[in-house]
Amino acid sequence: MHEMSITQGIIDLCLQHAGGRRVNSLEVEIGELSTVVPEAIEFCFEACSRDTLLEGAQLVIVRTAGRGECQECTSETPLTELFGSCIHCGSSRVAIIAGEEMRVREIEVED
């Protein structure tokens, strides 16, 4: 399960930026086109954060919709899969412009 190592990376990153303070909450953005399963991150978070400054922190996961730009008609189109088609002209020549990201957007630490 690669989500376990991803979750550990999230925790390590938060610890680096927390400056030795307890983390109350963190917000993680996960794109709908990424290979990361949000439910698996939530499941792994409790185990990975145990006995750290993130134990008990609220994990908020924000999903980012997939979007692409059609290389035929230049329209922006929603994407629900990596190799989706343009909803305007039907072309399969669509470049992904959003939805593959996975990042920590915010952490809240104690004073």
C-alpha positions in Angstrom: 0.0 0.0 0.0 1.8 3.1 -1.2 -0.6 5.3 0.8 1.3 4.3 4.0 4.5 5.8 2.8 2.7 8.9 1.4 1.1 9.4 4.8 4.4 9.1 6.5 5.8 11.7 4.1 2.9 14.0 5.0 3.6 13.6 8.7 7.4 14.1 8.2 6.7 17.3 6.2 4.4 18.7 8.9 6.8 17.9 11.7 9.6 19.8 9.8 7.4 22.9 9.5 5.8 22.7 13.0 8.9 23.8 14.8 8.5 21.4 17.7 4.9 22.5 18.3 1.8 20.2 18.4 -0.1 20.1 15.1 -3.9 20.7 15.6 -5.0 20.2 12.0 -3.7 19.8 8.5 -5.3 20.2 5.1 -4.2 17.9 2.3 -5.2 18.4 -1.3 -5.5 15.3 -3.4 -6.4 15.4 -7.1 -9.1 13.1 -8.4 -6.8 12.0 -11.2 -3.9 11.1 -8.8 -3.3 7.5 -7.9 -3.8 8.4 -4.2 -6.8 7.0 -2.4 -8.1 9.6 0.2 -9.8 6.9 2.3 -6.5 5.0 2.6 -4.7 8.2 3.7 -7.3 8.7 6.4 -6.9 5.1 7.5 -3.1 5.3 7.6 -3.0 8.7 9.3 -4.0 7.5 12.7 -1.4 4.8 12.8 1.4 6.9 11.3 0.7 9.9 13.6 0.7 7.8 16.8 3.3 9.0 19.3 4.1 12.1 17.3 3.2 15.8 17.5 0.4 15.1 15.0 -1.4 12.5 17.2 -5.0 13.6 17.5 -4.7 16.2 14.7 -7.7 16.7 12.5 -6.9 15.6 8.9 -8.9 17.5 6.3 -8.7 16.1 2.7 -9.8 18.4 -0.1 -10.4 16.8 -3.5 -9.3 18.7 -6.6 -11.4 18.0 -9.8 -9.7 16.9 -12.9 -9.5 19.4 -15.7 -7.8 19.4 -19.1 -7.2 21.6 -22.1 -8.3 20.2 -25.5 -5.4 20.3 -28.0 -8.0 20.4 -30.9 -10.5 23.1 -29.9 -8.5 24.7 -27.0 -11.4 24.5 -24.6 -11.1 23.6 -21.0 -12.9 20.4 -20.2 -13.6 18.5 -17.0 -11.8 15.1 -16.6 -12.9 12.1 -14.5 -10.2 9.8 -15.9 -6.6 10.2 -17.1 -7.4 9.6 -20.7 -10.7 11.5 -21.0 -12.2 13.2 -24.0 -13.1 16.8 -24.6 -16.8 17.4 -23.8 -16.9 20.1 -26.4 -15.5 18.4 -29.5 -15.0 14.8 -28.5 -11.2 14.8 -29.1 -9.0 12.5 -27.0 -6.1 14.9 -27.3 -6.5 16.5 -23.9 -3.6 17.8 -21.8 -4.2 17.5 -18.0 -4.0 20.9 -16.3 -5.4 19.9 -12.8 -6.3 16.9 -10.8 -3.0 15.0 -10.4 -1.7 17.0 -7.4 -1.1 15.8 -3.9 0.1 18.4 -1.4 -0.2 19.7 2.1 -2.0 23.0 1.8 -2.0 24.1 5.4 -1.1 23.1 8.9 -2.4 24.6 12.2 -0.1 24.4 15.2 -0.4 25.3 18.9 1.0 28.6 20.1 
